Amino acid sequence: MDLKAEIDILKDNIYDLQGQLQSAQIRIKELLKDVGNTNEELKQERQFIQEITGSISDVSNKLESKMKLYMDNIPDVVDSKQILKEGD
């Protein structure tokens, strides 16, 4: 193989490698953008979970207080036979 042919092959290889490098750089930018989007989505999901957890806690506390109020409003059971015996 003569020197000119080798130079042409090397030039073609350089052009191919430059194309691959450019494609790799584009892909890296896309992946970095996806990572940024994924991190942002993760932050939003964490915030949503915190809000929901707080809401669940609030509702649970309200439920407890309403159940206690309901139970406190139930009259005590009185044995009617006991009342009749005392009345005699």
N, C-alpha and C positions, 0 to 999 in steps of 0.2 A: 504494500500500500504506500502510495506516495504521500508526501507531507501535506499537499493541498487537500487530499481526500480526508486525511485525519483531522485537519483543521475544520473542514465542513461538518464532519461527524461530531466533533467537540462543540461546534457552534449550535448544532441541532440539539445536542444534549443540554447545553446551557439554556436554550429557549424552552425546552421541555421542563427543566428544573425550575426556571423562573415562573412558568405557568403553574407548576405544582405548588411553589412557594406562595404565589398569589392566591391560589385556591385555599391553601392552608390558612393564610392570614384572614381571608373572608370567613372561613369556617370558625376560626378562633373568635372573631368578632361576634359571630352569631351565637356561639356557645357562651361567651361572656354576657351577651345581652340576655340569653335565656337564664343564666345564673342570676343575673340581676332581677329579672322578672320573677324567678322562682323564690328568691329571697324576699322580695316584696310581697308575694302571695303568702309566703310562710308567716311574715310579720302580721299580715291582715288576718290570717286564720288564727294565729295566737291571740290577737286582740279580740276577735270574735268569740273565741273560747272563754277568754277572761270575762267578757261581757255576759255571756250565757251563764257562766258559773256564778257570777254575781246575781243575775236574775233568778237563777234556781235557788240560791241561798235566800234571797228576799222572799220569794214565793213560799219556800219551806218555812221560814219564820212566821209569815202571815198565816199559813195553814196551821201551824202549831198553836198560835195564839187564838185563832178562831175555834179550833178543836177544844182548847182548854175552856174558852168562853162557853161553848156549846155544852161541854160536860159539866161546867159549873152551874149552868141553868137547868140541868136535869134535877128534878126534885128528889130528895132522899126518899127511899122506899120505906114506908111505915107499915108495920105489921098491924093490920086492922083488928086482929084478934086481941092483940095487946091493948089497943085502945078500948075495946069493949070490956075487957076484964077490969081495966082501971075505972071505967065508968060505972061498974056495978056497985 
